[in-house]
C-alpha cells in the first residue's frame, strides 16, 4: 500500500488492519501529523444524564460543554463522540444543539484517540491493586449531584 498523502509505501500488516477512523490507509508519519483526536462520551460527559430513560431521551447540553469543545477545536484537536447509543439520534441532537461544526464524527466503536473523556472512565497507572480499589469505590459523578 502507499500513503495517499505522501505516496510512500508501507507494509505493516497490523497497521493496515487497524481501524483509525478513516485514516487506516495512511502511513504512521502522516497519521501522526493529523490533528489529535479527543473521544468524548455522550451521556454525563457533554449531555446531562440522570440515568437511562430510553433511547429517545437525551439530556440538555451540559453547561460549559460548548465552550470547552470550542477551546479544544481552536487548540487543534479533532472531536469525536463515542457512545453506545444509536448514532442517528446523537447526530440529530448534535445538530439541534448547534455543535455540529465542532464534532468531526460520531461512532459506537472504540477508536484510536489521543485521549478519552468519559464519566465512567478510570485511569490505569500500571497498578492493579489501585485499579481494583477504584472500581470497588466507583460512582459516576451524576449520581452525586
N, CA, C and O atoms as a GROMACS GRO file, in nm:
protein
  580
    1UNK      N    1   0.084  -0.119   0.000
    1UNK     CA    2   0.000   0.000   0.000
    1UNK      C    3   0.088   0.124   0.000
    1UNK      O    4   0.202   0.123   0.046
    2UNK      N    5   0.032   0.230  -0.053
    2UNK     CA    6   0.101   0.358  -0.047
    2UNK      C    7   0.011   0.459   0.024
    2UNK      O    8  -0.111   0.454   0.014
    3UNK      N    9   0.074   0.549   0.094
    3UNK     CA   10   0.002   0.653   0.167
    3UNK      C   11  -0.055   0.753   0.067
    3UNK      O   12   0.018   0.801  -0.020
    4UNK      N   13  -0.184   0.787   0.077
    4UNK     CA   14  -0.243   0.882  -0.018
    4UNK      C   15  -0.193   1.026   0.000
    4UNK      O   16  -0.214   1.111  -0.086
    5UNK      N   17  -0.128   1.052   0.113
    5UNK     CA   18  -0.078   1.187   0.138
    5UNK      C   19   0.064   1.205   0.088
    5UNK      O   20   0.093   1.298   0.012
    6UNK      N   21   0.154   1.114   0.129
    6UNK     CA   22   0.295   1.129   0.092
    6UNK      C   23   0.340   1.033  -0.016
    6UNK      O   24   0.450   1.045  -0.068
    7UNK      N   25   0.255   0.936  -0.051
    7UNK     CA   26   0.282   0.834  -0.154
    7UNK      C   27   0.392   0.736  -0.118
    7UNK      O   28   0.436   0.660  -0.203
    8UNK      N   29   0.438   0.737   0.005
    8UNK     CA   30   0.539   0.640   0.046
    8UNK      C   31   0.473   0.506   0.073
    8UNK      O   32   0.364   0.500   0.131
    9UNK      N   33   0.537   0.398   0.031
    9UNK     CA   34   0.479   0.266   0.057
    9UNK      C   35   0.496   0.227   0.204
    9UNK      O   36   0.589   0.270   0.271
   10UNK      N   37   0.405   0.147   0.250
   10UNK     CA   38   0.418   0.087   0.383
   10UNK      C   39   0.353  -0.049   0.378
   10UNK      O   40   0.261  -0.072   0.299
   11UNK      N   41   0.401  -0.139   0.462
   11UNK     CA   42   0.351  -0.276   0.456
   11UNK      C   43   0.327  -0.338   0.593
   11UNK      O   44   0.324  -0.460   0.606
   12UNK      N   45   0.311  -0.257   0.694
   12UNK     CA   46   0.287  -0.307   0.827
   12UNK      C   47   0.146  -0.366   0.832
   12UNK      O   48   0.047  -0.292   0.831
   13UNK      N   49   0.137  -0.499   0.839
   13UNK     CA   50   0.007  -0.567   0.836
   13UNK      C   51  -0.082  -0.525   0.952
   13UNK      O   52  -0.202  -0.506   0.935
   14UNK      N   53  -0.024  -0.511   1.071
   14UNK     CA   54  -0.103  -0.471   1.187
   14UNK      C   55  -0.161  -0.331   1.165
   14UNK      O   56  -0.277  -0.306   1.197
   15UNK      N   57  -0.080  -0.240   1.111
   15UNK     CA   58  -0.124  -0.102   1.085
   15UNK      C   59  -0.238  -0.100   0.983
   15UNK      O   60  -0.337  -0.029   1.001
   16UNK      N   61  -0.225  -0.177   0.878
   16UNK     CA   62  -0.329  -0.179   0.775
   16UNK      C   63  -0.459  -0.237   0.828
   16UNK      O   64  -0.567  -0.200   0.782
   17UNK      N   65  -0.450  -0.328   0.924
   17UNK     CA   66  -0.569  -0.394   0.976
   17UNK      C   67  -0.638  -0.313   1.085
   17UNK      O   68  -0.750  -0.346   1.124
   18UNK      N   69  -0.574  -0.209   1.134
   18UNK     CA   70  -0.629  -0.131   1.246
   18UNK      C   71  -0.723  -0.022   1.194
   18UNK      O   72  -0.694   0.042   1.093
   19UNK      N   73  -0.833  -0.004   1.262
   19UNK     CA   74  -0.929   0.100   1.224
   19UNK      C   75  -0.889   0.233   1.287
   19UNK      O   76  -0.892   0.248   1.409
   20UNK      N   77  -0.851   0.328   1.203
   20UNK     CA   78  -0.812   0.460   1.251
   20UNK      C   79  -0.913   0.564   1.204
   20UNK      O   80  -0.874   0.674   1.166
   21UNK      N   81  -1.041   0.531   1.207
   21UNK     CA   82  -1.150   0.622   1.174
   21UNK      C   83  -1.123   0.697   1.045
   21UNK      O   84  -1.109   0.819   1.044
   22UNK      N   85  -1.116   0.624   0.936
   22UNK     CA   86  -1.098   0.685   0.805
   22UNK      C   87  -0.954   0.717   0.772
   22UNK      O   88  -0.926   0.770   0.664
   23UNK      N   89  -0.863   0.688   0.862
   23UNK     CA   90  -0.722   0.715   0.837
   23UNK      C   91  -0.642   0.585   0.828
   23UNK      O   92  -0.520   0.586   0.837
   24UNK      N   93  -0.712   0.474   0.811
   24UNK     CA   94  -0.646   0.344   0.814
   24UNK      C   95  -0.554   0.321   0.696
   24UNK      O   96  -0.475   0.226   0.698
   25UNK      N   97  -0.560   0.405   0.593
   25UNK     CA   98  -0.473   0.386   0.478
   25UNK      C   99  -0.353   0.480   0.479
   25UNK      O  100  -0.278   0.484   0.381
   26UNK      N  101  -0.331   0.555   0.586
   26UNK     CA  102  -0.217   0.646   0.596
   26UNK      C  103  -0.098   0.575   0.660
   26UNK      O  104  -0.113   0.484   0.741
   27UNK      N  105   0.021   0.620   0.621
   27UNK     CA  106   0.141   0.571   0.688
   27UNK      C  107   0.146   0.635   0.827
   27UNK      O  108   0.076   0.733   0.854
   28UNK      N  109   0.229   0.579   0.914
   28UNK     CA  110   0.239   0.632   1.051
   28UNK      C  111   0.283   0.777   1.054
   28UNK      O  112   0.231   0.855   1.135
   29UNK      N  113   0.376   0.815   0.968
   29UNK     CA  114   0.427   0.952   0.968
   29UNK      C  115   0.314   1.051   0.939
   29UNK      O  116   0.298   1.149   1.010
   30UNK      N  117   0.237   1.025   0.835
   30UNK     CA  118   0.127   1.116   0.800
   30UNK      C  119   0.015   1.109   0.903
   30UNK      O  120  -0.046   1.212   0.935
   31UNK      N  121  -0.014   0.990   0.956
   31UNK     CA  122  -0.117   0.977   1.058
   31UNK      C  123  -0.081   1.063   1.179
   31UNK      O  124  -0.166   1.133   1.234
   32UNK      N  125   0.046   1.057   1.220
   32UNK     CA  126   0.089   1.132   1.338
   32UNK      C  127   0.091   1.282   1.316
   32UNK      O  128   0.100   1.358   1.413
   33UNK      N  129   0.082   1.328   1.193
   33UNK     CA  130   0.074   1.471   1.164
   33UNK      C  131  -0.070   1.522   1.165
   33UNK      O  132  -0.093   1.642   1.159
   34UNK      N  133  -0.166   1.431   1.173
   34UNK     CA  134  -0.307   1.468   1.174
   34UNK      C  135  -0.343   1.526   1.310
   34UNK      O  136  -0.273   1.503   1.409
   35UNK      N  137  -0.454   1.602   1.316
   35UNK     CA  138  -0.496   1.655   1.447
   35UNK      C  139  -0.520   1.540   1.545
   35UNK      O  140  -0.568   1.433   1.506
   36UNK      N  141  -0.486   1.563   1.670
   36UNK     CA  142  -0.509   1.461   1.773
   36UNK      C  143  -0.658   1.452   1.802
   36UNK      O  144  -0.727   1.553   1.815
   37UNK      N  145  -0.706   1.328   1.811
   37UNK     CA  146  -0.847   1.302   1.835
   37UNK      C  147  -0.876   1.296   1.984
   37UNK      O  148  -0.806   1.230   2.060
   38UNK      N  149  -0.981   1.366   2.025
   38UNK     CA  150  -1.035   1.354   2.160
   38UNK      C  151  -1.167   1.280   2.144
   38UNK      O  152  -1.257   1.327   2.075
   39UNK      N  153  -1.179   1.165   2.208
   39UNK     CA  154  -1.302   1.086   2.204
   39UNK      C  155  -1.388   1.125   2.325
   39UNK      O  156  -1.349   1.104   2.439
   40UNK      N  157  -1.504   1.183   2.297
   40UNK     CA  158  -1.593   1.230   2.402
   40UNK      C  159  -1.710   1.134   2.419
   40UNK      O  160  -1.776   1.098   2.322
   41UNK      N  161  -1.734   1.093   2.541
   41UNK     CA  162  -1.855   1.018   2.570
   41UNK      C  163  -1.973   1.114   2.558
   41UNK      O  164  -1.954   1.236   2.561
   42UNK      N  165  -2.092   1.062   2.544
   42UNK     CA  166  -2.210   1.147   2.529
   42UNK      C  167  -2.279   1.172   2.664
   42UNK      O  168  -2.272   1.283   2.718
   43UNK      N  169  -2.345   1.068   2.718
   43UNK     CA  170  -2.422   1.083   2.842
   43UNK      C  171  -2.332   1.118   2.959
   43UNK      O  172  -2.232   1.051   2.984
   44UNK      N  173  -2.368   1.223   3.030
   44UNK     CA  174  -2.300   1.270   3.152
   44UNK      C  175  -2.159   1.322   3.125
   44UNK      O  176  -2.082   1.344   3.218
   45UNK      N  177  -2.126   1.341   2.997
   45UNK     CA  178  -1.997   1.400   2.963
   45UNK      C  179  -2.017   1.529   2.886
   45UNK      O  180  -1.957   1.631   2.919
   46UNK      N  181  -2.101   1.526   2.782
   46UNK     CA  182  -2.138   1.651   2.715
   46UNK      C  183  -2.289   1.677   2.726
   46UNK      O  184  -2.334   1.790   2.710
   47UNK      N  185  -2.365   1.572   2.754
   47UNK     CA  186  -2.510   1.586   2.770
   47UNK      C  187  -2.548   1.549   2.914
   47UNK      O  188  -2.495   1.454   2.971
   48UNK      N  189  -2.642   1.626   2.971
   48UNK     CA  190  -2.689   1.596   3.106
   48UNK      C  191  -2.750   1.456   3.107
   48UNK      O  192  -2.812   1.414   3.010
   49UNK      N  193  -2.732   1.386   3.217
   49UNK     CA  194  -2.776   1.248   3.226
   49UNK      C  195  -2.817   1.220   3.370
   49UNK      O  196  -2.747   1.257   3.464
   50UNK      N  197  -2.932   1.156   3.385
   50UNK     CA  198  -2.981   1.121   3.518
   50UNK      C  199  -3.030   0.977   3.518
   50UNK      O  200  -3.135   0.946   3.574
   51UNK      N  201  -2.954   0.892   3.454
   51UNK     CA  202  -2.992   0.752   3.442
   51UNK      C  203  -3.064   0.724   3.312
   51UNK      O  204  -3.118   0.816   3.250
   52UNK      N  205  -3.066   0.600   3.272
   52UNK     CA  206  -3.126   0.559   3.145
   52UNK      C  207  -3.276   0.579   3.149
   52UNK      O  208  -3.345   0.528   3.238
   53UNK      N  209  -3.328   0.654   3.050
   53UNK     CA  210  -3.472   0.679   3.039
   53UNK      C  211  -3.523   0.645   2.901
   53UNK      O  212  -3.626   0.695   2.857
   54UNK      N  213  -3.450   0.557   2.832
   54UNK     CA  214  -3.489   0.513   2.699
   54UNK      C  215  -3.404   0.577   2.590
   54UNK      O  216  -3.339   0.679   2.612
   55UNK      N  217  -3.404   0.515   2.471
   55UNK     CA  218  -3.316   0.561   2.364
   55UNK      C  219  -3.350   0.698   2.309
   55UNK      O  220  -3.263   0.766   2.254
   56UNK      N  221  -3.474   0.742   2.324
   56UNK     CA  222  -3.514   0.871   2.269
   56UNK      C  223  -3.490   0.988   2.365
   56UNK      O  224  -3.494   1.104   2.324
   57UNK      N  225  -3.467   0.957   2.492
   57UNK     CA  226  -3.444   1.064   2.590
   57UNK      C  227  -3.297   1.102   2.591
   57UNK      O  228  -3.210   1.018   2.619
   58UNK      N  229  -3.269   1.227   2.561
   58UNK     CA  230  -3.132   1.278   2.565
   58UNK      C  231  -3.134   1.406   2.644
   58UNK      O  232  -3.221   1.491   2.626
   59UNK      N  233  -3.037   1.421   2.732
   59UNK     CA  234  -3.030   1.539   2.816
   59UNK      C  235  -2.987   1.664   2.741
   59UNK      O  236  -2.949   1.658   2.625
   60UNK      N  237  -2.995   1.775   2.810
   60UNK     CA  238  -2.952   1.903   2.755
   60UNK      C  239  -2.799   1.907   2.748
   60UNK      O  240  -2.730   1.834   2.820
   61UNK      N  241  -2.748   1.990   2.662
   61UNK     CA  242  -2.604   2.014   2.655
   61UNK      C  243  -2.559   2.066   2.792
   61UNK      O  244  -2.615   2.163   2.844
   62UNK      N  245  -2.457   2.004   2.849
   62UNK     CA  246  -2.409   2.045   2.980
   62UNK      C  247  -2.353   2.187   2.976
   62UNK      O  248  -2.291   2.228   2.877
   63UNK      N  249  -2.376   2.261   3.082
   63UNK     CA  250  -2.324   2.397   3.092
   63UNK      C  251  -2.172   2.395   3.079
   63UNK      O  252  -2.103   2.320   3.148
   64UNK      N  253  -2.122   2.478   2.990
   64UNK     CA  254  -1.978   2.488   2.968
   64UNK      C  255  -1.924   2.393   2.863
   64UNK      O  256  -1.809   2.407   2.821
   65UNK      N  257  -2.005   2.295   2.819
   65UNK     CA  258  -1.957   2.196   2.722
   65UNK      C  259  -1.922   2.260   2.588
   65UNK      O  260  -1.818   2.229   2.530
   66UNK      N  261  -2.007   2.350   2.538
   66UNK     CA  262  -1.980   2.414   2.409
   66UNK      C  263  -1.847   2.491   2.414
   66UNK      O  264  -1.764   2.478   2.324
   67UNK      N  265  -1.829   2.570   2.518
   67UNK     CA  266  -1.707   2.650   2.530
   67UNK      C  267  -1.584   2.560   2.542
   67UNK      O  268  -1.479   2.589   2.485
   68UNK      N  269  -1.597   2.452   2.617
   68UNK     CA  270  -1.490   2.354   2.633
   68UNK      C  271  -1.451   2.295   2.498
   68UNK      O  272  -1.333   2.287   2.465
   69UNK      N  273  -1.550   2.254   2.420
   69UNK     CA  274  -1.523   2.196   2.289
   69UNK      C  275  -1.465   2.299   2.194
   69UNK      O  276  -1.378   2.267   2.113
   70UNK      N  277  -1.511   2.423   2.202
   70UNK     CA  278  -1.457   2.530   2.117
   70UNK      C  279  -1.308   2.550   2.144
   70UNK      O  280  -1.229   2.566   2.050
   71UNK      N  281  -1.270   2.549   2.271
   71UNK     CA  282  -1.128   2.565   2.307
   71UNK      C  283  -1.046   2.448   2.251
   71UNK      O  284  -0.937   2.469   2.199
   72UNK      N  285  -1.099   2.327   2.264
   72UNK     CA  286  -1.026   2.211   2.211
   72UNK      C  287  -1.006   2.222   2.060
   72UNK      O  288  -0.896   2.199   2.010
   73UNK      N  289  -1.112   2.256   1.988
   73UNK     CA  290  -1.103   2.268   1.842
   73UNK      C  291  -1.006   2.380   1.804
   73UNK      O  292  -0.923   2.363   1.715
   74UNK      N  293  -1.017   2.494   1.872
   74UNK     CA  294  -0.925   2.605   1.845
   74UNK      C  295  -0.780   2.568   1.876
   74UNK      O  296  -0.688   2.625   1.819
   75UNK      N  297  -0.760   2.472   1.966
   75UNK     CA  298  -0.626   2.426   2.002
   75UNK      C  299  -0.575   2.320   1.907
   75UNK      O  300  -0.463   2.270   1.924
   76UNK      N  301  -0.655   2.284   1.807
   76UNK     CA  302  -0.610   2.189   1.706
   76UNK      C  303  -0.653   2.046   1.725
   76UNK      O  304  -0.608   1.958   1.651
   77UNK      N  305  -0.739   2.020   1.822
   77UNK     CA  306  -0.788   1.883   1.842
   77UNK      C  307  -0.908   1.856   1.752
   77UNK      O  308  -0.978   1.948   1.711
   78UNK      N  309  -0.928   1.730   1.724
   78UNK     CA  310  -1.044   1.684   1.646
   78UNK      C  311  -1.134   1.608   1.741
   78UNK      O  312  -1.090   1.514   1.807
   79UNK      N  313  -1.262   1.646   1.748
   79UNK     CA  314  -1.355   1.588   1.844
   79UNK      C  315  -1.446   1.485   1.780
   79UNK      O  316  -1.505   1.508   1.674
   80UNK      N  317  -1.457   1.372   1.845
   80UNK     CA  318  -1.547   1.264   1.803
   80UNK      C  319  -1.628   1.222   1.924
   80UNK      O  320  -1.575   1.213   2.035
   81UNK      N  321  -1.755   1.195   1.904
   81UNK     CA  322  -1.838   1.139   2.011
   81UNK      C  323  -1.834   0.987   1.998
   81UNK      O  324  -1.856   0.932   1.890
   82UNK      N  325  -1.805   0.921   2.109
   82UNK     CA  326  -1.806   0.775   2.115
   82UNK      C  327  -1.914   0.738   2.216
   82UNK      O  328  -1.903   0.772   2.334
   83UNK      N  329  -2.017   0.668   2.169
   83UNK     CA  330  -2.133   0.640   2.254
   83UNK      C  331  -2.186   0.500   2.226
   83UNK      O  332  -2.162   0.444   2.119
   84UNK      N  333  -2.257   0.445   2.322
   84UNK     CA  334  -2.323   0.316   2.299
   84UNK      C  335  -2.465   0.337   2.246
   84UNK      O  336  -2.534   0.241   2.214
   85UNK      N  337  -2.506   0.462   2.237
   85UNK     CA  338  -2.640   0.493   2.184
   85UNK      C  339  -2.643   0.481   2.032
   85UNK      O  340  -2.538   0.479   1.967
   86UNK      N  341  -2.766   0.472   1.973
   86UNK     CA  342  -2.776   0.475   1.826
   86UNK      C  343  -2.720   0.607   1.772
   86UNK      O  344  -2.753   0.714   1.823
   87UNK      N  345  -2.638   0.599   1.672
   87UNK     CA  346  -2.566   0.715   1.620
   87UNK      C  347  -2.658   0.820   1.559
   87UNK      O  348  -2.634   0.939   1.576
   88UNK      N  349  -2.763   0.777   1.489
   88UNK     CA  350  -2.854   0.872   1.423
   88UNK      C  351  -2.916   0.971   1.520
   88UNK      O  352  -2.923   1.090   1.490
   89UNK      N  353  -2.960   0.923   1.633
   89UNK     CA  354  -3.022   1.011   1.732
   89UNK      C  355  -2.923   1.110   1.790
   89UNK      O  356  -2.959   1.223   1.823
   90UNK      N  357  -2.798   1.069   1.802
   90UNK     CA  358  -2.695   1.159   1.854
   90UNK      C  359  -2.663   1.265   1.750
   90UNK      O  360  -2.643   1.382   1.784
   91UNK      N  361  -2.657   1.227   1.624
   91UNK     CA  362  -2.630   1.325   1.517
   91UNK      C  363  -2.738   1.432   1.517
   91UNK      O  364  -2.708   1.551   1.502
   92UNK      N  365  -2.862   1.392   1.532
   92UNK     CA  366  -2.972   1.489   1.537
   92UNK      C  367  -2.958   1.581   1.658
   92UNK      O  368  -2.980   1.702   1.646
   93UNK      N  369  -2.922   1.526   1.773
   93UNK     CA  370  -2.902   1.606   1.895
   93UNK      C  371  -2.788   1.707   1.875
   93UNK      O  372  -2.800   1.823   1.914
   94UNK      N  373  -2.680   1.661   1.814
   94UNK     CA  374  -2.564   1.749   1.787
   94UNK      C  375  -2.607   1.866   1.699
   94UNK      O  376  -2.570   1.981   1.726
   95UNK      N  377  -2.684   1.837   1.595
   95UNK     CA  378  -2.732   1.943   1.505
   95UNK      C  379  -2.829   2.036   1.578
   95UNK      O  380  -2.819   2.158   1.564
   96UNK      N  381  -2.921   1.980   1.656
   96UNK     CA  382  -3.018   2.061   1.730
   96UNK      C  383  -2.949   2.155   1.830
   96UNK      O  384  -2.998   2.265   1.855
   97UNK      N  385  -2.837   2.112   1.885
   97UNK     CA  386  -2.762   2.193   1.982
   97UNK      C  387  -2.656   2.281   1.915
   97UNK      O  388  -2.577   2.346   1.983
   98UNK      N  389  -2.656   2.282   1.785
   98UNK     CA  390  -2.566   2.366   1.705
   98UNK      C  391  -2.419   2.350   1.744
   98UNK      O  392  -2.346   2.448   1.759
   99UNK      N  393  -2.378   2.224   1.761
   99UNK     CA  394  -2.236   2.196   1.785
   99UNK      C  395  -2.179   2.107   1.675
   99UNK      O  396  -2.068   2.056   1.686
  100UNK      N  397  -2.256   2.090   1.567
  100UNK     CA  398  -2.212   2.003   1.457
  100UNK      C  399  -2.083   2.053   1.393
  100UNK      O  400  -2.008   1.972   1.337
  101UNK      N  401  -2.054   2.181   1.398
  101UNK     CA  402  -1.930   2.233   1.342
  101UNK      C  403  -1.809   2.196   1.430
  101UNK      O  404  -1.694   2.209   1.386
  102UNK      N  405  -1.834   2.151   1.552
  102UNK     CA  406  -1.726   2.114   1.644
  102UNK      C  407  -1.697   1.964   1.642
  102UNK      O  408  -1.586   1.921   1.674
  103UNK      N  409  -1.797   1.885   1.606
  103UNK     CA  410  -1.787   1.739   1.612
  103UNK      C  411  -1.754   1.683   1.474
  103UNK      O  412  -1.829   1.701   1.378
  104UNK      N  413  -1.641   1.614   1.466
  104UNK     CA  414  -1.595   1.558   1.338
  104UNK      C  415  -1.662   1.425   1.306
  104UNK      O  416  -1.679   1.391   1.189
  105UNK      N  417  -1.700   1.350   1.408
  105UNK     CA  418  -1.761   1.221   1.383
  105UNK      C  419  -1.831   1.166   1.506
  105UNK      O  420  -1.806   1.210   1.619
  106UNK      N  421  -1.918   1.070   1.483
  106UNK     CA  422  -1.991   1.002   1.591
  106UNK      C  423  -1.981   0.853   1.563
  106UNK      O  424  -2.006   0.808   1.451
  107UNK      N  425  -1.945   0.776   1.664
  107UNK     CA  426  -1.930   0.633   1.645
  107UNK      C  427  -1.970   0.559   1.772
  107UNK      O  428  -1.980   0.618   1.880
  108UNK      N  429  -1.993   0.431   1.758
  108UNK     CA  430  -2.015   0.346   1.874
  108UNK      C  431  -1.904   0.241   1.882
  108UNK      O  432  -1.918   0.140   1.951
  109UNK      N  433  -1.794   0.268   1.813
  109UNK     CA  434  -1.678   0.180   1.815
  109UNK      C  435  -1.560   0.253   1.878
  109UNK      O  436  -1.542   0.373   1.856
  110UNK      N  437  -1.480   0.182   1.954
  110UNK     CA  438  -1.360   0.242   2.011
  110UNK      C  439  -1.266   0.279   1.897
  110UNK      O  440  -1.250   0.203   1.802
  111UNK      N  441  -1.204   0.393   1.907
  111UNK     CA  442  -1.114   0.440   1.802
  111UNK      C  443  -0.979   0.477   1.861
  111UNK      O  444  -0.965   0.495   1.982
  112UNK      N  445  -0.882   0.488   1.774
  112UNK     CA  446  -0.751   0.538   1.817
  112UNK      C  447  -0.769   0.686   1.849
  112UNK      O  448  -0.814   0.764   1.764
  113UNK      N  449  -0.734   0.725   1.970
  113UNK     CA  450  -0.753   0.863   2.012
  113UNK      C  451  -0.639   0.906   2.103
  113UNK      O  452  -0.576   0.823   2.168
  114UNK      N  453  -0.615   1.035   2.107
  114UNK     CA  454  -0.517   1.091   2.198
  114UNK      C  455  -0.561   1.064   2.342
  114UNK      O  456  -0.480   1.026   2.426
  115UNK      N  457  -0.691   1.084   2.368
  115UNK     CA  458  -0.745   1.051   2.500
  115UNK      C  459  -0.897   1.039   2.490
  115UNK      O  460  -0.960   1.082   2.394
  116UNK      N  461  -0.953   0.979   2.593
  116UNK     CA  462  -1.097   0.963   2.607
  116UNK      C  463  -1.143   1.046   2.726
  116UNK      O  464  -1.079   1.047   2.831
  117UNK      N  465  -1.254   1.115   2.709
  117UNK     CA  466  -1.317   1.188   2.819
  117UNK      C  467  -1.453   1.121   2.842
  117UNK      O  468  -1.540   1.125   2.755
  118UNK      N  469  -1.470   1.060   2.958
  118UNK     CA  470  -1.587   0.978   2.984
  118UNK      C  471  -1.620   0.982   3.132
  118UNK      O  472  -1.530   0.976   3.216
  119UNK      N  473  -1.747   0.993   3.165
  119UNK     CA  474  -1.789   0.998   3.305
  119UNK      C  475  -1.766   0.867   3.379
  119UNK      O  476  -1.771   0.863   3.502
  120UNK      N  477  -1.741   0.761   3.308
  120UNK     CA  478  -1.721   0.631   3.372
  120UNK      C  479  -1.579   0.578   3.355
  120UNK      O  480  -1.552   0.462   3.388
  121UNK      N  481  -1.490   0.657   3.304
  121UNK     CA  482  -1.353   0.612   3.282
  121UNK      C  483  -1.271   0.619   3.410
  121UNK      O  484  -1.288   0.709   3.492
  122UNK      N  485  -1.183   0.524   3.426
  122UNK     CA  486  -1.087   0.523   3.535
  122UNK      C  487  -0.948   0.515   3.473
  122UNK      O  488  -0.926   0.436   3.381
  123UNK      N  489  -0.855   0.594   3.520
  123UNK     CA  490  -0.719   0.583   3.465
  123UNK      C  491  -0.651   0.456   3.515
  123UNK      O  492  -0.672   0.414   3.629
  124UNK      N  493  -0.570   0.397   3.432
  124UNK     CA  494  -0.492   0.281   3.473
  124UNK      C  495  -0.346   0.324   3.480
  124UNK      O  496  -0.290   0.370   3.380
  125UNK      N  497  -0.286   0.310   3.598
  125UNK     CA  498  -0.149   0.355   3.621
  125UNK      C  499  -0.054   0.238   3.649
  125UNK      O  500   0.041   0.251   3.726
  126UNK      N  501  -0.081   0.126   3.585
  126UNK     CA  502   0.002   0.006   3.598
  126UNK      C  503   0.004  -0.047   3.741
  126UNK      O  504   0.105  -0.100   3.787
  127UNK      N  505  -0.108  -0.032   3.810
  127UNK     CA  506  -0.118  -0.084   3.945
  127UNK      C  507  -0.257  -0.146   3.959
  127UNK      O  508  -0.356  -0.075   3.976
  128UNK      N  509  -0.263  -0.279   3.953
  128UNK     CA  510  -0.391  -0.348   3.958
  128UNK      C  511  -0.459  -0.336   4.093
  128UNK      O  512  -0.582  -0.337   4.100
  129UNK      N  513  -0.383  -0.325   4.200
  129UNK     CA  514  -0.445  -0.307   4.332
  129UNK      C  515  -0.519  -0.173   4.337
  129UNK      O  516  -0.632  -0.166   4.384
  130UNK      N  517  -0.455  -0.066   4.288
  130UNK     CA  518  -0.521   0.065   4.283
  130UNK      C  519  -0.643   0.060   4.192
  130UNK      O  520  -0.746   0.119   4.223
  131UNK      N  521  -0.630  -0.009   4.079
  131UNK     CA  522  -0.742  -0.019   3.985
  131UNK      C  523  -0.860  -0.092   4.049
  131UNK      O  524  -0.975  -0.049   4.033
  132UNK      N  525  -0.832  -0.199   4.119
  132UNK     CA  526  -0.938  -0.275   4.185
  132UNK      C  527  -1.009  -0.189   4.290
  132UNK      O  528  -1.131  -0.192   4.301
  133UNK      N  529  -0.933  -0.114   4.367
  133UNK     CA  530  -0.990  -0.025   4.469
  133UNK      C  531  -1.076   0.083   4.403
  133UNK      O  532  -1.185   0.114   4.452
  134UNK      N  533  -1.027   0.140   4.292
  134UNK     CA  534  -1.102   0.244   4.221
  134UNK      C  535  -1.233   0.187   4.166
  134UNK      O  536  -1.336   0.255   4.170
  135UNK      N  537  -1.230   0.066   4.117
  135UNK     CA  538  -1.351   0.002   4.064
  135UNK      C  539  -1.452  -0.024   4.177
  135UNK      O  540  -1.570   0.004   4.162
  136UNK      N  541  -1.404  -0.076   4.289
  136UNK     CA  542  -1.493  -0.105   4.403
  136UNK      C  543  -1.560   0.021   4.456
  136UNK      O  544  -1.674   0.015   4.502
  137UNK      N  545  -1.491   0.134   4.451
  137UNK     CA  546  -1.542   0.259   4.508
  137UNK      C  547  -1.601   0.354   4.404
  137UNK      O  548  -1.633   0.469   4.436
  138UNK      N  549  -1.615   0.308   4.282
  138UNK     CA  550  -1.656   0.397   4.174
  138UNK      C  551  -1.805   0.435   4.181
  138UNK      O  552  -1.890   0.350   4.206
  139UNK      N  553  -1.833   0.562   4.160
  139UNK     CA  554  -1.968   0.615   4.144
  139UNK      C  555  -1.962   0.723   4.037
  139UNK      O  556  -1.880   0.815   4.048
  140UNK      N  557  -2.046   0.716   3.933
  140UNK     CA  558  -2.046   0.823   3.834
  140UNK      C  559  -2.084   0.956   3.898
  140UNK      O  560  -2.162   0.959   3.992
  141UNK      N  561  -2.030   1.065   3.848
  141UNK     CA  562  -2.050   1.197   3.910
  141UNK      C  563  -2.197   1.235   3.919
  141UNK      O  564  -2.239   1.298   4.016
  142UNK      N  565  -2.277   1.197   3.818
  142UNK     CA  566  -2.416   1.242   3.817
  142UNK      C  567  -2.500   1.180   3.929
  142UNK      O  568  -2.607   1.231   3.962
  143UNK      N  569  -2.452   1.070   3.987
  143UNK     CA  570  -2.523   1.008   4.100
  143UNK      C  571  -2.494   1.081   4.231
  143UNK      O  572  -2.556   1.053   4.333
  144UNK      N  573  -2.399   1.174   4.227
  144UNK     CA  574  -2.364   1.251   4.346
  144UNK      C  575  -2.416   1.394   4.339
  144UNK      O  576  -2.383   1.475   4.425
  145UNK      N  577  -2.498   1.427   4.237
  145UNK     CA  578  -2.548   1.564   4.221
  145UNK      C  579  -2.641   1.600   4.335
  145UNK      O  580  -2.694   1.712   4.339
   0.00000   0.00000   0.00000
